[in-house]
Amino acid sequence: MIENQVVVFLWTIIIGMALGLIFDFFRILRRKGNTKDILVYIQDVFFWLIVTVVVIVSTFLINDGELRGYMVLGYILGGIFYMMLFSKLIRKIFGFVLDKIEKCIEIVVNKISNMVKKINDTNKKDKKMEN
């Protein structure tokens, strides 16, 4: 019985850490752009829906649907451990990756924009020659 509770507690710590990672993802998205208040509210609701689903599903998977106090403590401790141990590094990595993605998108958009401009300029020249 106690063995099972220890395993369940350890799983809830791991799941709490995963929820911390998801939280950091939303934090990075929020800081990368000028997020309007309504989008912040939507992101918050979406985050808490994810947390709710993860807690409910994990409770059924690891403890036959019985949510116990030590499980709640495990989720919370997992989130705290994640924030203390990994959050800063993960935010740097997420930020770096998102910066690179933004730059790649910017390059692609600029290239496409330049191509469209050249095509439009060529079409204008062709129309002038026809007249």
C-alpha positions in Angstrom: 0.0 0.0 0.0 2.7 2.5 1.0 4.8 1.4 -2.0 2.0 2.3 -4.3 1.5 5.7 -2.6 5.2 6.5 -3.0 5.1 5.6 -6.7 2.0 7.7 -7.2 3.6 10.6 -5.3 6.7 10.4 -7.5 4.6 10.4 -10.6 2.7 13.5 -9.4 6.0 15.3 -8.9 7.0 14.4 -12.4 3.6 15.6 -13.8 3.9 18.8 -11.7 7.2 19.4 -13.3 5.7 18.9 -16.8 3.0 21.4 -15.9 5.7 23.9 -14.9 7.2 23.4 -18.4 3.9 24.1 -20.0 3.5 27.2 -17.8 7.0 28.4 -19.0 5.9 27.9 -22.6 3.0 30.3 -22.0 5.2 32.8 -20.2 7.6 32.9 -23.2 4.8 33.4 -25.6 3.5 36.2 -23.5 6.9 38.0 -23.3 7.8 37.5 -27.0 5.1 39.8 -28.3 2.9 42.6 -27.2 0.1 40.3 -25.9 -3.2 42.1 -25.5 -5.2 41.6 -22.3 -7.8 39.5 -24.0 -5.2 37.1 -25.3 -3.6 36.9 -21.9 -7.0 35.9 -20.5 -7.5 33.3 -23.2 -4.0 31.9 -22.6 -4.7 31.7 -18.9 -8.0 29.9 -19.4 -6.3 27.5 -21.9 -3.4 26.8 -19.5 -5.8 26.0 -16.6 -7.9 23.8 -18.9 -4.7 21.9 -19.8 -3.8 21.6 -16.1 -7.3 20.4 -15.2 -7.3 17.7 -18.0 -3.8 16.6 -17.0 -4.6 16.3 -13.3 -7.9 14.4 -14.0 -6.4 12.0 -16.6 -3.2 11.4 -14.5 -5.3 10.8 -11.4 -7.3 8.1 -13.3 -4.1 6.6 -14.8 -1.9 6.5 -11.7 -4.4 6.1 -8.8 -7.7 4.8 -10.3 -9.3 8.2 -10.1 -8.8 8.8 -6.4 -7.3 12.2 -5.9 -5.5 12.3 -2.5 -3.9 15.2 -0.6 -0.4 13.8 -1.1 -1.0 13.8 -4.9 -2.0 17.5 -4.8 1.2 18.1 -2.8 3.2 16.2 -5.4 1.8 18.3 -8.2 2.6 21.5 -6.3 6.1 20.3 -5.3 6.8 19.2 -8.9 5.9 22.6 -10.2 8.1 24.3 -7.5 11.0 21.9 -8.2 10.7 22.7 -11.9 10.7 26.4 -11.3 13.7 26.3 -9.0 15.8 23.9 -11.0 15.0 24.2 -14.7 12.8 27.2 -15.5 15.6 29.7 -16.1 17.4 27.4 -18.5 14.3 26.3 -20.3 13.1 29.9 -20.8 16.5 30.7 -22.3 16.3 27.8 -24.6 12.7 28.5 -25.6 13.6 32.2 -26.1 16.6 31.3 -28.3 14.6 28.9 -30.4 11.7 31.3 -30.8 14.1 34.1 -31.8 15.6 31.8 -34.5 12.1 30.9 -35.7 11.1 34.5 -35.8 14.2 35.4 -37.8 13.7 32.6 -40.3 10.0 33.6 -40.8 11.2 37.3 -41.2 13.7 36.2 -43.9 11.2 34.1 -45.7 8.6 36.9 -45.6 11.1 39.4 -46.8 12.2 37.2 -49.7 8.6 36.6 -50.8 7.8 40.3 -50.5 10.8 41.2 -52.6 9.8 38.6 -55.2 6.2 39.9 -55.4 7.5 43.4 -55.7 9.8 42.4 -58.6 7.0 40.6 -60.3 4.7 43.7 -59.9 7.5 46.0 -61.2 8.0 43.7 -64.2 4.3 43.6 -64.9 4.1 47.4 -64.8 7.0 47.7 -67.2 5.4 45.2 -69.5 2.2 47.2 -69.5 4.0 50.4 -70.2 5.7 48.8 -73.2 2.4 47.5 -74.6 0.9 51.0 -74.5 
